[in-house]
Amino acid sequence: MIWTKAVGPTALSSTTEVKVGGANLKLPVPQSGRKLYIAGIIPHAAAAAGPTAAEPTAVKVKLLMDSAAIQPYEVLCQPIGASLAKSGIQPLNPAPFYPVNAEVPGGSELQVYGVGLFNHTIEPYVSVTIVLCDYKPGPQVFAKVGTFTNTGTAAAEVKGSGLRLEGGQAIRLITAFMVGTTPATLKGIVGKFRLSSSGLRGMGDLECSAEPVPGVIATDATTPSIQESARLTIVPVDAQITDPCDIDDYFNNAVAVTTTGNWVVGLLFV
């Protein structure tokens, strides 16, 4: 049996952790003799109160439970690009499904938090669909998110603050995105992400092309269509790692831009 529950939508508050839904989610009790698993989550973030000029939407979601070891588990929501005008249209792609595969006690309480990666002027709202099942869907998955880092304006590689993975044997999914700060006419953002570590047991660094942020064409800053289209990069891998594994994360900006953006990397591991 596969079942779903939802929490939120709930407005965030700066870069502090906000409990989505305002309270813990009490999980159901499966039929006698059956176990309960969190198969995965689908997180959503949107600027429901309206976009703010020059600002993207960048959010992560975190799971916590006192009665089961599901930490660390934090993943990225689909980003929303910046706008030159408050009337800008907001293109948004479907939310990803993130596997969790964690056994949890029936009737226990799950804590779901939303966290802004920066202090949004108009706070976005977060909602999360929790996918449950009564059979083991696969190995338990853990997740971590790196630091929201400035791209710079030059065509150059920029280093992030890195991630430490503990208790894992392999990276299974790379997620990442970059968003502009103030989109400039004709200027898009293209590049690639790179992960480097002596703890990667394979064929050198992990690299993936970033989903591009297209440029815009505008004659003034009040045209409603001046809006970036930002998207989440999702790349499946099976990269063996040491435990613990310290990973350096990088974004290589292929083309110089007029105004900077920000980027972030998230990893799912088992």
C-alpha positions, 0 to 999 in steps of 0.5 A: 500500500502507498499512501500520502499525507501533506503538510503546509503551505506555511510561510517561511521566516528569514533563514530560520527553520520554520515548522511546515504545517505549524505542528508535527505530522502524526503518521498513521498506524498500518494494519496489524503486522505491517511496518511503516516506511517514509518512501519519499517526499515531494517539496514545493516552494512558491512566492504565493504573496507575489515575487519581489524585483531582483529576488529569486526564491531559494528554499530547502526542506528538512526532516526530523524525527525523535523516534527514528534515525532519519537525519541528516535529511535536507533537500532542495526545492525547485527554485524560482528565478529573479525578476526585473519587475514585481509584475514578472511571470514566475515560471516553475517546474514540477517538484521532484520526488526525493526517496527516503526509504526510512522505517518509522514507528506507526503513530509517531510524529514527523517534523518537517521544516522549511528554510530559506537559503537567504532572507527573502523580502517577501517570504515564500510558502512551503508545502510538502507531500509525504509518501508512505508505504507498508513495505520496504521500498529500498535502502534508506537514503540520507541527504545534505545541502551545501551553502548558497554561494555567489557565482561572481560575474567572471567566467570562472570557477567558484568554490563553495563551503563544501559538504561532509557526508557521514555514515554513507557508502555511495552518493546516489543523486546530485541536485543543484541550481543557480539563480540570478540576483538581478537579471540583465538584458540578454544575460543568461547563466550557463555552466557546470557543477563539480564535486571533488574529494579524495574520498570519491572511489571512482574515476576522479571528480563528479561533474554535471552540466547545470540547467541553464538560466536563459537570458531575457530581452527587455526594453524597460524594467516594468515589462511583466515578462522579464523573469528568469526561468531557473530549474533544478539540476538532477543527476543520478549517480552511484559513486562509492565514497569513504566514511566520512567523506569531505567534498569540495563543491564548485560552480564553473560560470562559463560566460561572464555575466553583468550581475551575479547569481547564487548557486547551491548543491545537494546530495543524496547518499546511502 
